[in-house]
Amino acid sequence: MSDYIKREDAVLGIAAFLRFTQPMARRIVDEIPSADVVEQKHGEWIRSVDELGEAWMCSECLEEFIPADGTDEFISYVHYCPNCGARMDGDS
């Protein structure tokens, strides 16, 4: 699995470790090609019950979903929000 870092963090780390000036460190870092990545959102399913029945809401996008089978099993097999793509593991 690849690790991704922020360019600014790399510039500061190189400048401090090698005692370079920040512009010199920035030139080094800017020569490295960037990866095409998206920051992963993390959320959790929030259970709600009203007069229409049971539903689950994504803590990130607040979109509500009603389980097709009408059971609590919904959260055990849906690991990503189908609306915003948040990973439903509760981490931040």
N, C-alpha and C positions, 0 to 999 in steps of 0.2 A: 504494500500500500504506500502511496506517495504522501509526503508531507508537504504542505503548502504554507508559506509564510508571507507576511506583509513586507513589501520592498523597504518601507521606512524602517522597520525593525532590523532588517538585514544591513542597511546603511549604518545605523547607529551601532550595531554589534561589530561590524568590520572596522569602523572608525575607532571604536574604543579598544578593540583587541589588538589591532595593528598600529594603533596611534597615527592613523591617517586623518586628514581633514575630512569633514563630511562631503565636500564636493568631490574629492578624490574617490572616496568610498562609493558615492552615488554613481560615478562613471563606471566603476567596476560592476555594480549591481545592475545598472541600466543595460549593460551588454548581454545580460542573461535573458533569454526569451521567456516570456510569461506563459503560464498555463491558462487554459480556458476552464475556470472552475466557478461554481456557484456556492455561496455560503449555505450550509445546511441549517434549516430551521428545525427546532425541536418543540414539540407540544405534547399535549395529553388530551385524552377524551374526557369531557365533562358530561356527566349524566344529568339529564333533566326529564322531569315527568310533569305533564300538564293534562288538561282535559282531553287532549287528542291522543295521549298515550306517552310511551317512552321514546326519547330521542337522545342522541349524543352530539355534543358540540365540540369542534376543534378549538383549543385554547389559543391558537395563533390567528386564524382567520374568522373565527366565531361563526362559521358555517355549520348548520345543523344537519344531521343525517339520521334517518330513521332506519333501523335494521330491517332488512327484507324478511328475515325469519322471525322477527318480533322477540328475540331473546337477547340476553346479555353476552352471548357468545361473540357479538359484533367486535368488541374490543380485543378479543384474543386472536383474531385473524386479519384485522385491518391495521397494518403497521405504519401506514402513511396516510395522510389526509388526501383524499382524491381531489379536493379543491385547490389547496395551496402547496401540497407536496411535503408538508412538515412531517418529520419522523416522529411517530407517536411513542417516544420512550421517556418523556418527562424530563429529559436533560435540558440544560440551558446552554 
